[in-house]
Structure formats: structure tokens, C-alpha cells
């Protein structure tokens, strides 16, 4: 018999473990924006603004990633110090 509770619990617990490759997502958005052909100046400005905002998002994500790596390294050092 199928244990639905166990399956649900396993799904929920593993759901947060999936790593999203934000770089691939951003790249796909960039490609989609680049492929849009605008018919008016107003639409062209909107696409350019979206591209600019996407560049800002990339910059912030890169900084956040660097900060996460630094914090993970500090955590490893603290855990090693606590074990000794």
C-alpha cells in the first residue's frame, strides 16, 4: 500500500533542496528580451529598461552569491573550531 503521508513529507522536505541556477534563468530572460522586436519607440524604451533592470539584478545576485560563499566558509571554520 502507498504511504501518502510519507510521500508528501519526503516531497516537502526535498523541495527546498533544489538549487536554482539563477545564471541560466537570467540568461534565458536576456535572450528573450533580445529577441523581442519592438514596433514603437515606447516599446523599445520598455525593453531597454527591462534589460537595464536585469543587469542590476545580475549584479546584486553576484554580490549575494559572493557573500553566501564567504558566510559558508566562516561557518565551516566555526564548526571546525567547535569540534576541537
PyMOL Python script that loads the backbone (N, CA, C, O; Angstrom):
from pymol import cmd

cmd.read_pdbstr("""\
ATOM      1  N   UNK A   1       0.837  -1.183   0.000  1.00  0.00           N
ATOM      2  CA  UNK A   1       0.000   0.000   0.000  1.00  0.00           C
ATOM      3  C   UNK A   1       0.885   1.251   0.000  1.00  0.00           C
ATOM      4  O   UNK A   1       1.956   1.258   0.608  1.00  0.00           O
ATOM      5  N   UNK A   2       0.445   2.281  -0.668  1.00  0.00           N
ATOM      6  CA  UNK A   2       1.206   3.516  -0.796  1.00  0.00           C
ATOM      7  C   UNK A   2       0.980   4.379   0.440  1.00  0.00           C
ATOM      8  O   UNK A   2      -0.154   4.642   0.842  1.00  0.00           O
ATOM      9  N   UNK A   3       2.090   4.810   1.031  1.00  0.00           N
ATOM     10  CA  UNK A   3       2.025   5.691   2.196  1.00  0.00           C
ATOM     11  C   UNK A   3       2.071   7.143   1.715  1.00  0.00           C
ATOM     12  O   UNK A   3       3.145   7.688   1.464  1.00  0.00           O
ATOM     13  N   UNK A   4       0.913   7.751   1.593  1.00  0.00           N
ATOM     14  CA  UNK A   4       0.832   9.110   1.063  1.00  0.00           C
ATOM     15  C   UNK A   4       1.439  10.137   2.009  1.00  0.00           C
ATOM     16  O   UNK A   4       2.000  11.138   1.564  1.00  0.00           O
ATOM     17  N   UNK A   5       1.332   9.896   3.295  1.00  0.00           N
ATOM     18  CA  UNK A   5       1.931  10.832   4.255  1.00  0.00           C
ATOM     19  C   UNK A   5       3.441  10.880   4.084  1.00  0.00           C
ATOM     20  O   UNK A   5       4.042  11.954   4.057  1.00  0.00           O
ATOM     21  N   UNK A   6       4.041   9.707   3.970  1.00  0.00           N
ATOM     22  CA  UNK A   6       5.493   9.644   3.814  1.00  0.00           C
ATOM     23  C   UNK A   6       5.920  10.287   2.494  1.00  0.00           C
ATOM     24  O   UNK A   6       6.915  11.010   2.447  1.00  0.00           O
ATOM     25  N   UNK A   7       5.178  10.026   1.435  1.00  0.00           N
ATOM     26  CA  UNK A   7       5.497  10.618   0.139  1.00  0.00           C
ATOM     27  C   UNK A   7       5.382  12.140   0.189  1.00  0.00           C
ATOM     28  O   UNK A   7       6.228  12.848  -0.357  1.00  0.00           O
ATOM     29  N   UNK A   8       4.345  12.636   0.839  1.00  0.00           N
ATOM     30  CA  UNK A   8       4.140  14.079   0.948  1.00  0.00           C
ATOM     31  C   UNK A   8       5.249  14.706   1.774  1.00  0.00           C
ATOM     32  O   UNK A   8       5.804  15.735   1.388  1.00  0.00           O
ATOM     33  N   UNK A   9       5.573  14.102   2.896  1.00  0.00           N
ATOM     34  CA  UNK A   9       6.641  14.624   3.757  1.00  0.00           C
ATOM     35  C   UNK A   9       7.966  14.647   3.005  1.00  0.00           C
ATOM     36  O   UNK A   9       8.705  15.628   3.080  1.00  0.00           O
ATOM     37  N   UNK A  10       8.267  13.581   2.287  1.00  0.00           N
ATOM     38  CA  UNK A  10       9.513  13.492   1.531  1.00  0.00           C
ATOM     39  C   UNK A  10       9.556  14.570   0.451  1.00  0.00           C
ATOM     40  O   UNK A  10      10.594  15.192   0.226  1.00  0.00           O
ATOM     41  N   UNK A  11       8.429  14.787  -0.212  1.00  0.00           N
ATOM     42  CA  UNK A  11       8.365  15.817  -1.249  1.00  0.00           C
ATOM     43  C   UNK A  11       8.605  17.200  -0.655  1.00  0.00           C
ATOM     44  O   UNK A  11       9.375  17.988  -1.203  1.00  0.00           O
ATOM     45  N   UNK A  12       7.955  17.493   0.451  1.00  0.00           N
ATOM     46  CA  UNK A  12       8.082  18.813   1.067  1.00  0.00           C
ATOM     47  C   UNK A  12       9.500  19.044   1.574  1.00  0.00           C
ATOM     48  O   UNK A  12      10.047  20.135   1.411  1.00  0.00           O
ATOM     49  N   UNK A  13      10.093  18.033   2.184  1.00  0.00           N
ATOM     50  CA  UNK A  13      11.449  18.179   2.709  1.00  0.00           C
ATOM     51  C   UNK A  13      12.449  18.370   1.580  1.00  0.00           C
ATOM     52  O   UNK A  13      13.364  19.184   1.705  1.00  0.00           O
ATOM     53  N   UNK A  14      12.298  17.641   0.485  1.00  0.00           N
ATOM     54  CA  UNK A  14      13.249  17.732  -0.621  1.00  0.00           C
ATOM     55  C   UNK A  14      12.989  18.924  -1.528  1.00  0.00           C
ATOM     56  O   UNK A  14      13.832  19.263  -2.358  1.00  0.00           O
ATOM     57  N   UNK A  15      11.846  19.559  -1.383  1.00  0.00           N
ATOM     58  CA  UNK A  15      11.502  20.674  -2.257  1.00  0.00           C
ATOM     59  C   UNK A  15      12.476  21.838  -2.100  1.00  0.00           C
ATOM     60  O   UNK A  15      12.847  22.470  -3.089  1.00  0.00           O
ATOM     61  N   UNK A  16      12.885  22.121  -0.895  1.00  0.00           N
ATOM     62  CA  UNK A  16      13.803  23.224  -0.654  1.00  0.00           C
ATOM     63  C   UNK A  16      15.232  22.926  -1.022  1.00  0.00           C
ATOM     64  O   UNK A  16      16.061  23.836  -1.021  1.00  0.00           O
ATOM     65  N   UNK A  17      15.555  21.693  -1.336  1.00  0.00           N
ATOM     66  CA  UNK A  17      16.931  21.312  -1.635  1.00  0.00           C
ATOM     67  C   UNK A  17      17.309  21.522  -3.096  1.00  0.00           C
ATOM     68  O   UNK A  17      18.487  21.455  -3.448  1.00  0.00           O
ATOM     69  N   UNK A  18      16.324  21.775  -3.944  1.00  0.00           N
ATOM     70  CA  UNK A  18      16.633  22.007  -5.346  1.00  0.00           C
ATOM     71  C   UNK A  18      17.352  23.329  -5.482  1.00  0.00           C
ATOM     72  O   UNK A  18      16.907  24.356  -4.969  1.00  0.00           O
ATOM     73  N   UNK A  19      18.470  23.286  -6.181  1.00  0.00           N
ATOM     74  CA  UNK A  19      19.202  24.518  -6.396  1.00  0.00           C
ATOM     75  C   UNK A  19      18.815  25.096  -7.745  1.00  0.00           C
ATOM     76  O   UNK A  19      18.862  24.421  -8.773  1.00  0.00           O
ATOM     77  N   UNK A  20      18.435  26.346  -7.713  1.00  0.00           N
ATOM     78  CA  UNK A  20      18.056  27.033  -8.937  1.00  0.00           C
ATOM     79  C   UNK A  20      19.301  27.703  -9.493  1.00  0.00           C
ATOM     80  O   UNK A  20      20.006  28.424  -8.788  1.00  0.00           O
ATOM     81  N   UNK A  21      19.552  27.456 -10.752  1.00  0.00           N
ATOM     82  CA  UNK A  21      20.686  28.106 -11.398  1.00  0.00           C
ATOM     83  C   UNK A  21      20.215  29.471 -11.884  1.00  0.00           C
ATOM     84  O   UNK A  21      19.674  29.598 -12.982  1.00  0.00           O
ATOM     85  N   UNK A  22      20.424  30.475 -11.066  1.00  0.00           N
ATOM     86  CA  UNK A  22      19.935  31.812 -11.382  1.00  0.00           C
ATOM     87  C   UNK A  22      20.617  32.367 -12.609  1.00  0.00           C
ATOM     88  O   UNK A  22      20.028  33.171 -13.330  1.00  0.00           O
ATOM     89  N   UNK A  23      21.839  31.960 -12.862  1.00  0.00           N
ATOM     90  CA  UNK A  23      22.548  32.461 -14.037  1.00  0.00           C
ATOM     91  C   UNK A  23      21.867  32.004 -15.321  1.00  0.00           C
ATOM     92  O   UNK A  23      21.760  32.768 -16.279  1.00  0.00           O
ATOM     93  N   UNK A  24      21.409  30.758 -15.336  1.00  0.00           N
ATOM     94  CA  UNK A  24      20.704  30.250 -16.514  1.00  0.00           C
ATOM     95  C   UNK A  24      19.362  30.950 -16.682  1.00  0.00           C
ATOM     96  O   UNK A  24      18.949  31.246 -17.803  1.00  0.00           O
ATOM     97  N   UNK A  25      18.683  31.214 -15.573  1.00  0.00           N
ATOM     98  CA  UNK A  25      17.405  31.925 -15.649  1.00  0.00           C
ATOM     99  C   UNK A  25      17.587  33.339 -16.198  1.00  0.00           C
ATOM    100  O   UNK A  25      16.826  33.781 -17.058  1.00  0.00           O
ATOM    101  N   UNK A  26      18.585  34.030 -15.704  1.00  0.00           N
ATOM    102  CA  UNK A  26      18.844  35.396 -16.150  1.00  0.00           C
ATOM    103  C   UNK A  26      19.225  35.394 -17.631  1.00  0.00           C
ATOM    104  O   UNK A  26      18.793  36.256 -18.396  1.00  0.00           O
ATOM    105  N   UNK A  27      20.034  34.420 -18.020  1.00  0.00           N
ATOM    106  CA  UNK A  27      20.446  34.344 -19.423  1.00  0.00           C
ATOM    107  C   UNK A  27      19.248  34.101 -20.335  1.00  0.00           C
ATOM    108  O   UNK A  27      19.157  34.692 -21.412  1.00  0.00           O
ATOM    109  N   UNK A  28      18.340  33.245 -19.916  1.00  0.00           N
ATOM    110  CA  UNK A  28      17.164  32.980 -20.744  1.00  0.00           C
ATOM    111  C   UNK A  28      16.276  34.222 -20.855  1.00  0.00           C
ATOM    112  O   UNK A  28      15.674  34.464 -21.901  1.00  0.00           O
ATOM    113  N   UNK A  29      16.195  35.004 -19.781  1.00  0.00           N
ATOM    114  CA  UNK A  29      15.424  36.249 -19.829  1.00  0.00           C
ATOM    115  C   UNK A  29      16.104  37.249 -20.758  1.00  0.00           C
ATOM    116  O   UNK A  29      15.440  37.937 -21.534  1.00  0.00           O
ATOM    117  N   UNK A  30      17.431  37.325 -20.674  1.00  0.00           N
ATOM    118  CA  UNK A  30      18.174  38.225 -21.563  1.00  0.00           C
ATOM    119  C   UNK A  30      17.945  37.867 -23.029  1.00  0.00           C
ATOM    120  O   UNK A  30      17.726  38.742 -23.866  1.00  0.00           O
ATOM    121  N   UNK A  31      17.998  36.581 -23.326  1.00  0.00           N
ATOM    122  CA  UNK A  31      17.777  36.137 -24.696  1.00  0.00           C
ATOM    123  C   UNK A  31      16.360  36.454 -25.164  1.00  0.00           C
ATOM    124  O   UNK A  31      16.152  36.854 -26.309  1.00  0.00           O
ATOM    125  N   UNK A  32      15.392  36.273 -24.277  1.00  0.00           N
ATOM    126  CA  UNK A  32      14.008  36.576 -24.633  1.00  0.00           C
ATOM    127  C   UNK A  32      13.835  38.070 -24.900  1.00  0.00           C
ATOM    128  O   UNK A  32      13.149  38.461 -25.845  1.00  0.00           O
ATOM    129  N   UNK A  33      14.457  38.898 -24.069  1.00  0.00           N
ATOM    130  CA  UNK A  33      14.361  40.341 -24.278  1.00  0.00           C
ATOM    131  C   UNK A  33      15.067  40.770 -25.564  1.00  0.00           C
ATOM    132  O   UNK A  33      14.602  41.669 -26.265  1.00  0.00           O
ATOM    133  N   UNK A  34      16.177  40.130 -25.863  1.00  0.00           N
ATOM    134  CA  UNK A  34      16.920  40.487 -27.074  1.00  0.00           C
ATOM    135  C   UNK A  34      16.172  40.084 -28.338  1.00  0.00           C
ATOM    136  O   UNK A  34      16.338  40.709 -29.386  1.00  0.00           O
ATOM    137  N   UNK A  35      15.363  39.057 -28.243  1.00  0.00           N
ATOM    138  CA  UNK A  35      14.650  38.581 -29.432  1.00  0.00           C
ATOM    139  C   UNK A  35      13.364  39.355 -29.710  1.00  0.00           C
ATOM    140  O   UNK A  35      12.746  39.176 -30.760  1.00  0.00           O
ATOM    141  N   UNK A  36      12.961  40.211 -28.776  1.00  0.00           N
ATOM    142  CA  UNK A  36      11.738  40.998 -28.968  1.00  0.00           C
ATOM    143  C   UNK A  36      12.010  42.110 -29.976  1.00  0.00           C
ATOM    144  O   UNK A  36      12.959  42.880 -29.829  1.00  0.00           O
ATOM    145  N   UNK A  37      11.173  42.179 -30.988  1.00  0.00           N
ATOM    146  CA  UNK A  37      11.257  43.247 -31.981  1.00  0.00           C
ATOM    147  C   UNK A  37      10.139  44.238 -31.681  1.00  0.00           C
ATOM    148  O   UNK A  37       8.958  43.893 -31.716  1.00  0.00           O
ATOM    149  N   UNK A  38      10.527  45.454 -31.391  1.00  0.00           N
ATOM    150  CA  UNK A  38       9.539  46.450 -30.996  1.00  0.00           C
ATOM    151  C   UNK A  38       9.117  47.272 -32.204  1.00  0.00           C
ATOM    152  O   UNK A  38       9.899  47.520 -33.121  1.00  0.00           O
ATOM    153  N   UNK A  39       7.874  47.678 -32.174  1.00  0.00           N
ATOM    154  CA  UNK A  39       7.334  48.459 -33.268  1.00  0.00           C
ATOM    155  C   UNK A  39       7.292  49.946 -32.985  1.00  0.00           C
ATOM    156  O   UNK A  39       7.172  50.761 -33.900  1.00  0.00           O
ATOM    157  N   UNK A  40       7.389  50.289 -31.730  1.00  0.00           N
ATOM    158  CA  UNK A  40       7.309  51.715 -31.394  1.00  0.00           C
ATOM    159  C   UNK A  40       8.462  52.107 -30.483  1.00  0.00           C
ATOM    160  O   UNK A  40       9.110  51.257 -29.872  1.00  0.00           O
ATOM    161  N   UNK A  41       8.697  53.370 -30.406  1.00  0.00           N
ATOM    162  CA  UNK A  41       9.764  53.885 -29.546  1.00  0.00           C
ATOM    163  C   UNK A  41       9.457  53.604 -28.084  1.00  0.00           C
ATOM    164  O   UNK A  41      10.358  53.299 -27.302  1.00  0.00           O
ATOM    165  N   UNK A  42       8.189  53.706 -27.718  1.00  0.00           N
ATOM    166  CA  UNK A  42       7.791  53.447 -26.331  1.00  0.00           C
ATOM    167  C   UNK A  42       8.093  51.993 -25.943  1.00  0.00           C
ATOM    168  O   UNK A  42       8.627  51.738 -24.863  1.00  0.00           O
ATOM    169  N   UNK A  43       7.758  51.055 -26.810  1.00  0.00           N
ATOM    170  CA  UNK A  43       8.049  49.650 -26.529  1.00  0.00           C
ATOM    171  C   UNK A  43       9.547  49.399 -26.479  1.00  0.00           C
ATOM    172  O   UNK A  43      10.028  48.614 -25.662  1.00  0.00           O
ATOM    173  N   UNK A  44      10.280  50.069 -27.354  1.00  0.00           N
ATOM    174  CA  UNK A  44      11.735  49.925 -27.372  1.00  0.00           C
ATOM    175  C   UNK A  44      12.325  50.390 -26.035  1.00  0.00           C
ATOM    176  O   UNK A  44      13.223  49.745 -25.494  1.00  0.00           O
ATOM    177  N   UNK A  45      11.830  51.488 -25.515  1.00  0.00           N
ATOM    178  CA  UNK A  45      12.318  52.001 -24.225  1.00  0.00           C
ATOM    179  C   UNK A  45      11.981  51.043 -23.091  1.00  0.00           C
ATOM    180  O   UNK A  45      12.783  50.851 -22.177  1.00  0.00           O
ATOM    181  N   UNK A  46      10.804  50.444 -23.149  1.00  0.00           N
ATOM    182  CA  UNK A  46      10.427  49.471 -22.115  1.00  0.00           C
ATOM    183  C   UNK A  46      11.360  48.271 -22.116  1.00  0.00           C
ATOM    184  O   UNK A  46      11.775  47.798 -21.058  1.00  0.00           O
ATOM    185  N   UNK A  47      11.688  47.779 -23.309  1.00  0.00           N
ATOM    186  CA  UNK A  47      12.596  46.629 -23.404  1.00  0.00           C
ATOM    187  C   UNK A  47      13.979  47.021 -22.899  1.00  0.00           C
ATOM    188  O   UNK A  47      14.616  46.248 -22.184  1.00  0.00           O
ATOM    189  N   UNK A  48      14.443  48.194 -23.258  1.00  0.00           N
ATOM    190  CA  UNK A  48      15.751  48.656 -22.783  1.00  0.00           C
ATOM    191  C   UNK A  48      15.761  48.815 -21.266  1.00  0.00           C
ATOM    192  O   UNK A  48      16.753  48.482 -20.616  1.00  0.00           O
ATOM    193  N   UNK A  49      14.684  49.312 -20.705  1.00  0.00           N
ATOM    194  CA  UNK A  49      14.584  49.437 -19.250  1.00  0.00           C
ATOM    195  C   UNK A  49      14.606  48.061 -18.591  1.00  0.00           C
ATOM    196  O   UNK A  49      15.253  47.876 -17.560  1.00  0.00           O
ATOM    197  N   UNK A  50      13.910  47.109 -19.176  1.00  0.00           N
ATOM    198  CA  UNK A  50      13.908  45.745 -18.637  1.00  0.00           C
ATOM    199  C   UNK A  50      15.310  45.147 -18.691  1.00  0.00           C
ATOM    200  O   UNK A  50      15.731  44.467 -17.755  1.00  0.00           O
ATOM    201  N   UNK A  51      16.029  45.394 -19.772  1.00  0.00           N
ATOM    202  CA  UNK A  51      17.411  44.899 -19.880  1.00  0.00           C
ATOM    203  C   UNK A  51      18.300  45.533 -18.817  1.00  0.00           C
ATOM    204  O   UNK A  51      19.134  44.859 -18.213  1.00  0.00           O
ATOM    205  N   UNK A  52      18.118  46.830 -18.594  1.00  0.00           N
ATOM    206  CA  UNK A  52      18.899  47.523 -17.558  1.00  0.00           C
ATOM    207  C   UNK A  52      18.594  46.949 -16.173  1.00  0.00           C
ATOM    208  O   UNK A  52      19.502  46.697 -15.381  1.00  0.00           O
ATOM    209  N   UNK A  53      17.319  46.748 -15.896  1.00  0.00           N
ATOM    210  CA  UNK A  53      16.934  46.184 -14.601  1.00  0.00           C
ATOM    211  C   UNK A  53      17.493  44.783 -14.426  1.00  0.00           C
ATOM    212  O   UNK A  53      17.885  44.403 -13.322  1.00  0.00           O
ATOM    213  N   UNK A  54      17.533  44.019 -15.496  1.00  0.00           N
ATOM    214  CA  UNK A  54      18.086  42.671 -15.436  1.00  0.00           C
ATOM    215  C   UNK A  54      19.586  42.703 -15.125  1.00  0.00           C
ATOM    216  O   UNK A  54      20.090  41.854 -14.390  1.00  0.00           O
ATOM    217  N   UNK A  55      20.291  43.680 -15.687  1.00  0.00           N
ATOM    218  CA  UNK A  55      21.719  43.824 -15.378  1.00  0.00           C
ATOM    219  C   UNK A  55      21.918  44.133 -13.896  1.00  0.00           C
ATOM    220  O   UNK A  55      22.838  43.614 -13.264  1.00  0.00           O
ATOM    221  N   UNK A  56      21.052  44.980 -13.350  1.00  0.00           N
ATOM    222  CA  UNK A  56      21.134  45.306 -11.925  1.00  0.00           C
ATOM    223  C   UNK A  56      20.869  44.073 -11.068  1.00  0.00           C
ATOM    224  O   UNK A  56      21.535  43.853 -10.057  1.00  0.00           O
ATOM    225  N   UNK A  57      19.906  43.285 -11.476  1.00  0.00           N
ATOM    226  CA  UNK A  57      19.591  42.049 -10.748  1.00  0.00           C
ATOM    227  C   UNK A  57      20.785  41.116 -10.779  1.00  0.00           C
ATOM    228  O   UNK A  57      21.131  40.523  -9.758  1.00  0.00           O
ATOM    229  N   UNK A  58      21.424  40.975 -11.941  1.00  0.00           N
ATOM    230  CA  UNK A  58      22.605  40.120 -12.055  1.00  0.00           C
ATOM    231  C   UNK A  58      23.712  40.584 -11.112  1.00  0.00           C
ATOM    232  O   UNK A  58      24.365  39.773 -10.455  1.00  0.00           O
ATOM    233  N   UNK A  59      23.911  41.891 -11.057  1.00  0.00           N
ATOM    234  CA  UNK A  59      24.949  42.443 -10.184  1.00  0.00           C
ATOM    235  C   UNK A  59      24.655  42.130  -8.725  1.00  0.00           C
ATOM    236  O   UNK A  59      25.544  41.715  -7.982  1.00  0.00           O
ATOM    237  N   UNK A  60      23.415  42.328  -8.318  1.00  0.00           N
ATOM    238  CA  UNK A  60      23.042  42.060  -6.927  1.00  0.00           C
ATOM    239  C   UNK A  60      23.120  40.570  -6.604  1.00  0.00           C
ATOM    240  O   UNK A  60      23.553  40.197  -5.514  1.00  0.00           O
ATOM    241  N   UNK A  61      22.711  39.728  -7.527  1.00  0.00           N
ATOM    242  CA  UNK A  61      22.794  38.283  -7.303  1.00  0.00           C
ATOM    243  C   UNK A  61      24.243  37.820  -7.185  1.00  0.00           C
ATOM    244  O   UNK A  61      24.564  36.957  -6.369  1.00  0.00           O
ATOM    245  N   UNK A  62      25.103  38.397  -8.001  1.00  0.00           N
ATOM    246  CA  UNK A  62      26.523  38.042  -7.941  1.00  0.00           C
ATOM    247  C   UNK A  62      27.102  38.415  -6.579  1.00  0.00           C
ATOM    248  O   UNK A  62      27.833  37.631  -5.975  1.00  0.00           O
ATOM    249  N   UNK A  63      26.775  39.613  -6.100  1.00  0.00           N
ATOM    250  CA  UNK A  63      27.257  40.045  -4.784  1.00  0.00           C
ATOM    251  C   UNK A  63      26.684  39.160  -3.676  1.00  0.00           C
ATOM    252  O   UNK A  63      27.394  38.806  -2.735  1.00  0.00           O
ATOM    253  N   UNK A  64      25.408  38.805  -3.785  1.00  0.00           N
ATOM    254  CA  UNK A  64      24.781  37.947  -2.780  1.00  0.00           C
ATOM    255  C   UNK A  64      25.446  36.573  -2.773  1.00  0.00           C
ATOM    256  O   UNK A  64      25.680  36.001  -1.709  1.00  0.00           O
ATOM    257  N   UNK A  65      25.745  36.053  -3.939  1.00  0.00           N
ATOM    258  CA  UNK A  65      26.420  34.753  -4.029  1.00  0.00           C
ATOM    259  C   UNK A  65      27.796  34.799  -3.370  1.00  0.00           C
ATOM    260  O   UNK A  65      28.178  33.882  -2.644  1.00  0.00           O
ATOM    261  N   UNK A  66      28.527  35.867  -3.628  1.00  0.00           N
ATOM    262  CA  UNK A  66      29.845  36.013  -3.004  1.00  0.00           C
ATOM    263  C   UNK A  66      29.718  36.074  -1.490  1.00  0.00           C
ATOM    264  O   UNK A  66      30.516  35.471  -0.773  1.00  0.00           O
ATOM    265  N   UNK A  67      28.728  36.792  -1.006  1.00  0.00           N
ATOM    266  CA  UNK A  67      28.501  36.912   0.441  1.00  0.00           C
ATOM    267  C   UNK A  67      28.130  35.563   1.050  1.00  0.00           C
ATOM    268  O   UNK A  67      28.590  35.219   2.139  1.00  0.00           O
ATOM    269  N   UNK A  68      27.302  34.807   0.348  1.00  0.00           N
ATOM    270  CA  UNK A  68      26.908  33.479   0.829  1.00  0.00           C
ATOM    271  C   UNK A  68      28.126  32.574   0.927  1.00  0.00           C
ATOM    272  O   UNK A  68      28.288  31.855   1.913  1.00  0.00           O
ATOM    273  N   UNK A  69      28.982  32.603  -0.087  1.00  0.00           N
ATOM    274  CA  UNK A  69      30.188  31.774  -0.057  1.00  0.00           C
ATOM    275  C   UNK A  69      31.084  32.152   1.110  1.00  0.00           C
ATOM    276  O   UNK A  69      31.644  31.281   1.776  1.00  0.00           O
ATOM    277  N   UNK A  70      31.221  33.453   1.360  1.00  0.00           N
ATOM    278  CA  UNK A  70      32.037  33.917   2.487  1.00  0.00           C
ATOM    279  C   UNK A  70      31.446  33.438   3.815  1.00  0.00           C
ATOM    280  O   UNK A  70      32.174  32.960   4.684  1.00  0.00           O
ATOM    281  N   UNK A  71      30.149  33.565   3.967  1.00  0.00           N
ATOM    282  CA  UNK A  71      29.493  33.148   5.207  1.00  0.00           C
ATOM    283  C   UNK A  71      29.568  31.627   5.401  1.00  0.00           C
ATOM    284  O   UNK A  71      29.736  31.154   6.525  1.00  0.00           O
ATOM    285  N   UNK A  72      29.446  30.868   4.317  1.00  0.00           N
ATOM    286  CA  UNK A  72      29.566  29.411   4.426  1.00  0.00           C
ATOM    287  C   UNK A  72      30.967  29.015   4.859  1.00  0.00           C
ATOM    288  O   UNK A  72      31.135  28.087   5.650  1.00  0.00           O
ATOM    289  N   UNK A  73      31.973  29.711   4.346  1.00  0.00           N
ATOM    290  CA  UNK A  73      33.352  29.427   4.746  1.00  0.00           C
ATOM    291  C   UNK A  73      33.567  29.771   6.220  1.00  0.00           C
ATOM    292  O   UNK A  73      34.221  29.020   6.943  1.00  0.00           O
ATOM    293  N   UNK A  74      33.027  30.883   6.660  1.00  0.00           N
ATOM    294  CA  UNK A  74      33.139  31.257   8.070  1.00  0.00           C
ATOM    295  C   UNK A  74      32.434  30.237   8.953  1.00  0.00           C
ATOM    296  O   UNK A  74      32.926  29.900  10.029  1.00  0.00           O
ATOM    297  N   UNK A  75      31.298  29.751   8.508  1.00  0.00           N
ATOM    298  CA  UNK A  75      30.559  28.746   9.269  1.00  0.00           C
ATOM    299  C   UNK A  75      31.372  27.456   9.379  1.00  0.00           C
ATOM    300  O   UNK A  75      31.434  26.848  10.447  1.00  0.00           O
ATOM    301  N   UNK A  76      31.993  27.042   8.277  1.00  0.00           N
ATOM    302  CA  UNK A  76      32.831  25.839   8.318  1.00  0.00           C
ATOM    303  C   UNK A  76      33.972  25.995   9.320  1.00  0.00           C
ATOM    304  O   UNK A  76      34.283  25.072  10.073  1.00  0.00           O
ATOM    305  N   UNK A  77      34.582  27.163   9.317  1.00  0.00           N
ATOM    306  CA  UNK A  77      35.698  27.416  10.239  1.00  0.00           C
ATOM    307  C   UNK A  77      35.195  27.366  11.683  1.00  0.00           C
ATOM    308  O   UNK A  77      35.846  26.769  12.540  1.00  0.00           O
ATOM    309  N   UNK A  78      34.056  27.982  11.958  1.00  0.00           N
ATOM    310  CA  UNK A  78      33.485  27.957  13.302  1.00  0.00           C
ATOM    311  C   UNK A  78      33.119  26.545  13.730  1.00  0.00           C
ATOM    312  O   UNK A  78      33.349  26.172  14.880  1.00  0.00           O
ATOM    313  N   UNK A  79      32.552  25.753  12.823  1.00  0.00           N
ATOM    314  CA  UNK A  79      32.192  24.377  13.163  1.00  0.00           C
ATOM    315  C   UNK A  79      33.428  23.540  13.440  1.00  0.00           C
ATOM    316  O   UNK A  79      33.418  22.703  14.342  1.00  0.00           O
ATOM    317  N   UNK A  80      34.501  23.756  12.668  1.00  0.00           N
ATOM    318  CA  UNK A  80      35.744  23.034  12.921  1.00  0.00           C
ATOM    319  C   UNK A  80      36.327  23.414  14.273  1.00  0.00           C
ATOM    320  O   UNK A  80      36.853  22.563  14.991  1.00  0.00           O
ATOM    321  N   UNK A  81      36.231  24.691  14.617  1.00  0.00           N
ATOM    322  CA  UNK A  81      36.742  25.161  15.910  1.00  0.00           C
ATOM    323  C   UNK A  81      35.925  24.600  17.060  1.00  0.00           C
ATOM    324  O   UNK A  81      36.475  24.327  18.127  1.00  0.00           O
ATOM    325  N   UNK A  82      34.636  24.425  16.868  1.00  0.00           N
ATOM    326  CA  UNK A  82      33.771  23.884  17.917  1.00  0.00           C
ATOM    327  C   UNK A  82      34.016  22.389  18.124  1.00  0.00           C
ATOM    328  O   UNK A  82      33.842  21.888  19.235  1.00  0.00           O
ATOM    329  N   UNK A  83      34.415  21.675  17.079  1.00  0.00           N
ATOM    330  CA  UNK A  83      34.676  20.243  17.192  1.00  0.00           C
ATOM    331  C   UNK A  83      35.957  19.975  18.004  1.00  0.00           C
ATOM    332  O   UNK A  83      36.078  18.950  18.674  1.00  0.00           O
ATOM    333  N   UNK A  84      36.883  20.896  17.929  1.00  0.00           N
ATOM    334  CA  UNK A  84      38.170  20.679  18.608  1.00  0.00           C
ATOM    335  C   UNK A  84      38.105  20.969  20.058  1.00  0.00           C
ATOM    336  O   UNK A  84      39.107  20.833  20.760  1.00  0.00           O
TER     337      UNK A  84
END
""", "prot")
cmd.dss("prot")
cmd.show_as("cartoon", "prot")
cmd.util.cbc("prot")
cmd.orient("prot")
